[in-house]
Amino acid sequence: MAPTIAPVVTSTEFPTRTSVVVIGGGIVGLTAALNLAERGIPVVVLEKGRIAGEQSSRNLGWVRKMGRAAPDVPMSLAADRLWAEMPQRVGADVGYRQAGIMYLARTEAEMSGHESWMKSTDHLRLDSRLLTNSEIAALVPGGQGSWAGGIYTPSDGRAEPTLASSVIATGVLRKGGTIVENCAVRTLTFSAGRVSGVVTEKGEISCDQVLLAGGLWSRRFLGNVGVSLPTLPLICYVMRTAPMEGPAEIAVGGPDFSFRKRLDGGYTVSQRGALGAPLQLDHLLIGSRYLPVLRHQRHILRLSFGRDFLQDLRLPRRWKGSDRSPFERVRTMDPRADEGINAEAMRNLSAVWPIFREAVIAEAWAGTMDITPDSLPVIGPVAKVPGLTIASGFSGHGFGTAPAAGQLAADLVTGNEPLINPAPYRLERF
């Protein structure tokens, strides 16, 4: 089951020529297209299914700097400013609220991790601060937990995943961009050794540049043109409650739960200590690259083997422009919500904030994230394929950083001065 996305009336005409084609109608592709359209550059967004039908509408909606690797923080800082400016740019609310985010530590070892992160980002002068148990109780009242401590960043916040992409897409259309849904891009065309267009299921479009923002599908698309992008899938399970009174506007992440206030008056809840890990062929092909992170995070992975493996095997890894592509065979990756993991989340949360015992679950869903070995995205040109730029592999952080990631991608596509230093995101680091 997928969350309900605010509807968008997209383009009805199919263009044959543009300056930039963006593959993927998720929030990063849409923010890149918004930047291009604002600069007067003709842009066409091609989405195999519906706008924001996958992880862009299924994530938790957190917009944070806290906990990010130090090289990734500048993009998060830029995203804060751009999220605040977004309503003025697109003429509508995207649900952004700078209400703060808090992480809780149950043990001294967990607290030590927060302290180490604070030291690693000290030079960035963030407003993050460590908390005592009594400070946690004052900021988020009504709790019964006994915590070793916590960490809090008042300038972090949230936005609404089922609203933001739709509003941004409408902004793209108003500023002259084109968005075509239910139109899978099968492959690229080339002229004089560089990209000259795309082949879609509806026909060809010639262009000067292509931006691949295909999320979890980017690895398969690139593999078909001889480029390796190391990403593996993980599944996050999410619920929303009906409108209810709650403890605070601050979003809270505990070791085995999380919650954040929603615009509709309810809460978005997840089991922060459990992610689905369906085994696929790619785990055999590139899994060794993930061994360092696996040593630290294996306890949160719920491994599974079976239907997902077989479904993945059925999808081709090589095809021609005249063939029906994997992206037409699976328009939307729609994993099943895990009732057991969601029940864990509510039990864990209710034990420490009893007010959630009265929560009514209005909706539950799951979303598949594309994870890189270092959890940083790939944003930059593909040296082997001149004219192709990637913005993928966001490892569950794409929604929060999308305004900055999209602008950085647009800068790199057009050769403008980049918003931030793109070096941490180069494909060549792998």
C-alpha positions as CSV (number, residue, x, y, z in Angstrom):
1,M,0.0,0.0,0.0
2,A,1.3,3.5,-0.9
3,P,0.5,6.7,0.9
4,T,-1.9,9.1,-0.9
5,I,0.0,11.7,-2.9
6,A,-1.4,15.2,-3.7
7,P,-2.5,15.0,-7.3
8,V,-0.6,16.7,-10.2
9,V,-2.0,17.3,-13.7
10,T,1.2,16.6,-15.7
11,S,1.9,17.3,-19.4
12,T,-0.2,15.7,-22.1
13,E,2.1,16.3,-25.0
14,F,5.2,14.2,-25.8
15,P,8.1,16.4,-26.8
16,T,10.7,15.3,-29.4
17,R,13.4,17.9,-28.4
18,T,14.7,19.6,-25.3
19,S,17.9,20.8,-23.7
20,V,17.9,18.5,-20.6
21,V,16.0,15.3,-19.9
22,V,15.6,14.3,-16.3
23,I,15.0,10.6,-15.8
24,G,13.0,10.1,-12.7
25,G,10.1,12.1,-11.2
26,G,11.1,11.8,-7.6
27,I,11.8,14.9,-5.4
28,V,15.5,15.2,-6.4
29,G,14.7,15.1,-10.2
30,L,11.9,17.5,-9.7
31,T,14.0,20.0,-7.7
32,A,16.7,19.8,-10.4
33,A,14.1,20.4,-13.1
34,L,12.7,23.4,-11.0
35,N,16.2,25.0,-11.0
36,L,16.7,24.4,-14.7
37,A,13.2,25.8,-15.6
38,E,13.9,28.9,-13.4
39,R,17.1,29.5,-15.4
40,G,15.1,29.4,-18.7
41,I,16.6,26.0,-19.8
42,P,14.1,23.7,-21.5
43,V,13.7,20.6,-19.4
44,V,11.6,17.4,-19.6
45,V,11.1,15.1,-16.7
46,L,10.2,11.5,-17.6
47,E,8.7,9.3,-14.9
48,K,8.0,5.6,-15.6
49,G,5.1,5.6,-13.1
50,R,3.6,8.4,-11.1
51,I,5.4,11.5,-9.8
52,A,7.0,10.7,-6.4
53,G,5.3,7.2,-6.4
54,E,8.2,5.5,-4.7
55,Q,10.5,6.6,-1.9
56,S,10.0,10.4,-2.4
57,S,6.5,10.0,-0.9
58,R,7.2,7.1,1.4
59,N,10.0,8.5,3.6
60,L,9.7,9.9,7.1
61,G,9.9,13.5,6.1
62,W,12.8,14.5,8.3
63,V,15.0,17.4,7.2
64,R,18.2,17.0,9.2
65,K,21.9,17.8,9.6
66,M,22.2,15.8,12.8
67,G,23.9,12.5,12.4
68,R,25.2,13.1,8.8
69,A,28.8,12.5,8.0
70,A,30.8,15.7,8.2
71,P,31.4,16.0,4.4
72,D,27.6,15.7,3.8
73,V,26.7,18.5,6.3
74,P,27.2,21.4,3.9
75,M,24.5,20.1,1.6
76,S,22.1,19.7,4.5
77,L,22.9,23.3,5.6
78,A,22.1,24.5,2.1
79,A,18.9,22.4,2.1
80,D,17.7,24.2,5.3
81,R,17.8,27.5,3.5
82,L,16.3,26.2,0.3
83,W,13.4,24.4,2.1
84,A,12.5,27.7,3.8
85,E,12.5,29.5,0.4
86,M,10.6,26.8,-1.4
87,P,7.0,28.1,-0.7
88,Q,7.9,31.4,-2.2
89,R,9.4,29.8,-5.3
90,V,6.5,27.4,-6.0
91,G,3.7,29.5,-4.5
92,A,2.4,26.9,-2.0
93,D,3.2,25.3,1.3
94,V,5.5,22.2,1.2
95,G,4.9,21.4,4.9
96,Y,8.4,22.5,6.0
97,R,8.6,23.3,9.7
98,Q,11.9,23.9,11.5
99,A,10.7,22.3,14.7
100,G,13.9,20.4,15.7
101,I,15.0,16.8,15.8
102,M,16.1,14.8,18.8
103,Y,17.9,11.4,19.1
104,L,17.7,9.4,22.3
105,A,20.4,7.1,23.7
106,R,19.4,4.2,25.9
107,T,23.0,3.2,26.8
108,E,26.3,5.0,27.4
109,A,27.7,3.3,24.2
110,E,24.9,5.0,22.2
111,M,25.6,8.3,23.9
112,S,29.2,8.0,23.1
113,G,28.3,7.7,19.4
114,H,26.5,11.1,19.6
115,E,29.4,12.6,21.4
116,S,31.8,11.4,18.7
117,W,29.5,12.9,16.0
118,M,29.5,16.2,17.8
119,K,33.3,16.3,17.8
120,S,33.5,15.4,14.1
121,T,31.3,18.3,13.2
122,D,32.6,20.8,15.8
123,H,34.2,22.9,13.0
124,L,30.9,23.4,11.3
125,R,29.4,25.3,14.3
126,L,26.0,23.6,14.3
127,D,23.4,24.3,16.9
128,S,23.3,20.6,18.0
129,R,23.7,20.0,21.7
130,L,23.8,17.0,24.1
131,L,20.9,16.5,26.5
132,T,20.5,15.0,29.9
133,N,17.5,12.8,30.8
134,S,15.8,15.7,32.6
135,E,16.3,18.0,29.6
136,I,14.6,15.4,27.4
137,A,11.6,15.3,29.7
138,A,11.3,19.0,29.6
139,L,11.5,19.2,25.8
140,V,9.2,16.2,25.1
141,P,7.0,15.9,28.1
142,G,4.9,12.9,29.1
143,G,7.6,10.3,28.7
144,Q,8.4,7.4,31.1
145,G,11.7,6.4,29.6
146,S,15.0,6.5,31.4
147,W,17.7,7.7,29.0
148,A,21.4,7.8,29.2
149,G,21.0,11.1,27.3
150,G,20.3,12.5,23.9
151,I,21.3,14.9,21.2
152,Y,19.1,17.7,19.9
153,T,19.3,20.1,16.9
154,P,16.7,22.9,17.0
155,S,17.3,24.0,13.4
156,D,16.5,20.6,12.0
157,G,12.9,20.0,10.9
158,R,10.5,18.2,8.6
159,A,8.4,18.5,5.5
160,E,5.5,16.5,4.0
161,P,6.6,13.8,1.5
162,T,3.1,13.3,0.1
163,L,2.8,17.1,-0.6
164,A,6.2,18.5,-1.3
165,S,7.0,16.7,-4.6
166,S,3.6,17.5,-6.0
167,V,3.9,21.2,-5.2
168,I,7.4,21.3,-6.7
169,A,6.2,19.4,-9.8
170,T,3.5,22.1,-10.2
171,G,6.1,24.7,-9.9
172,V,8.2,23.1,-12.7
173,L,5.1,23.1,-15.0
174,R,4.3,26.7,-14.2
175,K,7.8,27.8,-15.0
176,G,7.8,26.1,-18.4
177,G,9.1,22.6,-17.7
178,T,7.5,19.5,-19.0
179,I,6.7,16.4,-17.0
180,V,5.5,13.1,-18.6
181,E,4.3,10.3,-16.4
182,N,3.9,6.6,-17.3
183,C,6.8,7.0,-19.7
184,A,9.8,4.8,-19.0
185,V,13.2,5.7,-20.5
186,R,14.7,2.6,-22.0
187,T,18.2,3.8,-22.9
188,L,20.4,6.6,-24.2
189,T,21.2,7.6,-27.8
190,F,24.7,8.8,-28.8
191,S,26.2,11.1,-31.4
192,A,29.9,11.8,-31.8
193,G,30.7,9.9,-28.6
194,R,28.3,11.7,-26.3
195,V,24.7,11.5,-25.2
196,S,22.4,13.0,-27.7
197,G,19.0,11.8,-26.5
198,V,16.9,9.1,-24.8
199,V,14.8,6.3,-26.1
200,T,11.5,6.0,-24.3
201,E,8.5,3.6,-24.6
202,K,6.7,6.5,-26.4
203,G,9.5,7.4,-28.8
204,E,12.8,9.3,-28.8
205,I,13.7,12.7,-27.4
206,S,16.8,14.4,-28.5
207,C,18.7,16.6,-26.0
208,D,22.0,18.0,-25.0
209,Q,22.3,16.6,-21.4
210,V,20.6,13.8,-19.4
211,L,20.3,13.8,-15.6
212,L,19.6,10.3,-14.1
213,A,17.7,10.7,-10.9
214,G,16.1,7.2,-10.9
215,G,16.5,6.3,-7.3
216,L,16.8,2.5,-6.7
217,W,16.4,1.9,-10.5
218,S,19.6,3.9,-11.4
219,R,21.9,1.0,-10.9
220,R,20.0,-1.2,-13.4
221,F,19.8,1.6,-15.9
222,L,23.5,2.4,-15.7
223,G,24.4,-1.3,-15.9
224,N,22.8,-1.5,-19.3
225,V,25.2,1.2,-20.6
226,G,28.3,-0.3,-19.0
227,V,28.5,1.8,-15.8
228,S,28.6,0.4,-12.3
229,L,26.8,2.2,-9.5
230,P,27.0,0.3,-6.2
231,T,23.7,0.5,-4.5
232,L,21.7,-2.1,-2.5
233,P,18.0,-2.0,-1.4
234,L,16.8,-1.6,2.2
235,I,13.1,-1.2,3.1
236,C,11.7,1.2,5.7
237,Y,8.3,0.5,7.2
238,V,6.2,3.5,8.1
239,M,2.7,4.3,9.6
240,R,0.7,7.4,10.2
241,T,-1.8,7.9,13.0
242,A,-5.1,9.7,12.9
243,P,-5.0,13.2,14.3
244,M,-4.2,13.1,18.0
245,E,-2.6,15.1,20.9
246,G,1.0,14.4,21.2
247,P,4.1,15.2,23.3
248,A,5.8,17.8,21.1
249,E,6.4,19.3,17.7
250,I,10.0,18.0,17.9
251,A,10.7,14.9,15.9
252,V,12.1,12.1,18.1
253,G,14.2,9.1,17.2
254,G,14.8,6.4,19.8
255,P,16.8,3.3,19.4
256,D,13.8,1.3,18.3
257,F,11.1,3.8,17.4
258,S,10.6,7.3,15.9
259,F,7.8,9.8,15.6
260,R,7.2,13.2,14.1
261,K,4.2,15.5,13.9
262,R,2.3,15.8,10.6
263,L,0.5,18.7,9.1
264,D,-2.8,16.7,9.3
265,G,-2.5,16.5,13.1
266,G,-1.3,12.9,13.2
267,Y,2.1,11.4,13.7
268,T,4.4,9.5,11.3
269,V,5.8,6.5,13.2
270,S,8.5,3.9,12.4
271,Q,10.6,1.2,14.0
272,R,14.0,3.0,13.7
273,G,15.8,-0.2,14.7
274,A,14.6,-2.4,12.0
275,L,15.0,-2.3,8.2
276,G,14.0,-4.9,5.7
277,A,16.9,-6.4,3.7
278,P,15.6,-8.6,0.9
279,L,18.5,-10.5,-0.6
280,Q,19.0,-10.1,-4.3
281,L,21.6,-11.1,-6.9
282,D,23.4,-7.7,-6.3
283,H,24.2,-8.8,-2.7
284,L,26.4,-11.5,-4.3
285,L,27.9,-9.1,-6.9
286,I,28.8,-6.1,-4.7
287,G,27.9,-7.1,-1.1
288,S,31.6,-7.2,-0.1
289,R,31.7,-3.5,-0.4
290,Y,29.3,-3.1,2.4
291,L,31.2,-5.3,5.0
292,P,32.5,-2.3,7.0
293,V,29.0,-0.8,7.6
294,L,27.5,-4.2,8.1
295,R,29.7,-4.8,11.1
296,H,28.1,-1.8,12.8
297,Q,24.5,-2.1,11.6
298,R,23.8,-5.8,11.1
299,H,21.6,-5.8,14.2
300,I,18.9,-3.6,12.5
301,L,18.7,-5.6,9.3
302,R,15.8,-8.1,8.9
303,L,17.1,-10.4,6.2
304,S,14.7,-12.2,3.9
305,F,15.2,-14.5,0.9
306,G,12.5,-15.7,-1.5
307,R,10.0,-13.8,-3.5
308,D,12.1,-10.6,-3.8
309,F,15.1,-12.6,-5.1
310,L,13.0,-14.3,-7.8
311,Q,11.3,-11.1,-8.9
312,D,14.6,-9.4,-9.2
313,L,16.0,-12.3,-11.3
314,R,13.1,-12.1,-13.7
315,L,14.0,-8.5,-14.6
316,P,16.6,-8.2,-17.4
317,R,19.9,-6.6,-16.8
318,R,20.6,-6.0,-20.5
319,W,18.2,-4.8,-23.1
320,K,17.9,-2.8,-26.3
321,G,16.0,0.4,-27.0
322,S,13.4,-1.7,-28.9
323,D,12.9,-4.0,-26.0
324,R,10.4,-3.6,-23.2
325,S,12.5,-2.4,-20.3
326,P,12.5,-3.4,-16.6
327,F,11.0,0.0,-15.8
328,E,7.9,-0.8,-17.8
329,R,7.5,-4.2,-16.1
330,V,7.6,-2.6,-12.7
331,R,6.2,0.9,-12.8
332,T,6.3,1.3,-9.0
333,M,8.3,-0.6,-6.4
334,D,5.7,-1.2,-3.8
335,P,6.9,-3.4,-0.9
336,R,4.4,-4.7,1.5
337,A,4.1,-3.1,5.0
338,D,5.4,-5.4,7.7
339,E,2.7,-5.6,10.3
340,G,5.1,-7.2,12.8
341,I,7.7,-4.5,12.6
342,N,5.1,-1.8,12.7
343,A,3.6,-3.4,15.8
344,E,7.0,-3.4,17.4
345,A,7.3,0.3,16.7
346,M,4.1,1.1,18.4
347,R,4.9,-1.1,21.4
348,N,8.3,0.4,21.9
349,L,7.0,3.9,21.5
350,S,3.9,3.4,23.8
351,A,6.2,2.0,26.5
352,V,8.0,5.3,26.8
353,W,5.3,7.8,25.7
354,P,2.1,6.3,27.0
355,I,-0.1,8.8,25.1
356,F,0.6,6.7,21.9
357,R,-1.3,3.8,23.4
358,E,-4.5,5.6,22.3
359,A,-3.2,6.2,18.7
360,V,-5.3,5.0,15.8
361,I,-3.3,3.8,12.8
362,A,-4.8,5.3,9.7
363,E,-2.4,4.0,7.1
364,A,0.8,1.9,6.8
365,W,3.2,1.5,4.0
366,A,6.8,0.6,3.1
367,G,9.4,2.2,0.8
368,T,12.7,0.9,-0.7
369,M,15.8,3.0,-0.3
370,D,18.9,2.8,-2.5
371,I,22.0,2.5,-0.2
372,T,25.6,3.2,-1.2
373,P,28.6,1.6,0.7
374,D,29.3,5.0,2.4
375,S,25.7,6.2,2.7
376,L,26.5,9.3,0.6
377,P,24.8,9.9,-2.7
378,V,26.4,10.0,-6.1
379,I,25.9,13.5,-7.7
380,G,28.1,14.3,-10.7
381,P,29.0,13.6,-14.3
382,V,29.7,10.1,-15.6
383,A,33.2,10.2,-17.2
384,K,32.6,7.2,-19.4
385,V,29.3,8.7,-20.7
386,P,29.8,12.3,-21.7
387,G,26.5,14.2,-21.4
388,L,25.2,12.0,-18.5
389,T,25.0,13.2,-14.9
390,I,23.8,11.1,-11.9
391,A,21.9,12.2,-8.8
392,S,21.1,8.9,-7.0
393,G,22.1,6.6,-4.2
394,F,20.7,8.9,-1.4
395,S,20.6,6.1,1.2
396,G,17.4,7.3,2.8
397,H,18.6,11.0,3.0
398,G,17.3,12.2,-0.4
399,F,14.1,13.9,0.7
400,G,15.7,16.0,3.4
401,T,18.5,17.2,1.2
402,A,16.5,17.3,-2.1
403,P,16.4,21.1,-2.6
404,A,20.2,21.3,-2.4
405,A,20.9,18.0,-4.2
406,G,18.6,19.1,-7.1
407,Q,20.3,22.5,-7.3
408,L,23.8,20.9,-7.2
409,A,22.8,18.5,-10.0
410,A,21.4,21.3,-12.1
411,D,24.6,23.3,-11.5
412,L,26.7,20.4,-12.7
413,V,24.5,19.7,-15.7
414,T,24.8,23.3,-16.9
415,G,28.4,24.0,-15.9
416,N,27.4,26.7,-13.4
417,E,29.3,27.4,-10.2
418,P,28.2,24.5,-7.9
419,L,26.1,25.3,-4.8
420,I,28.6,23.4,-2.7
421,N,31.7,21.4,-3.2
422,P,30.6,18.3,-5.2
423,A,33.8,16.3,-4.4
424,P,32.3,14.0,-1.7
425,Y,29.7,12.8,-4.2
426,R,31.8,11.8,-7.2
427,L,31.1,8.4,-8.7
428,E,34.8,7.8,-9.0
429,R,35.2,7.5,-5.2
430,F,34.0,3.9,-5.7
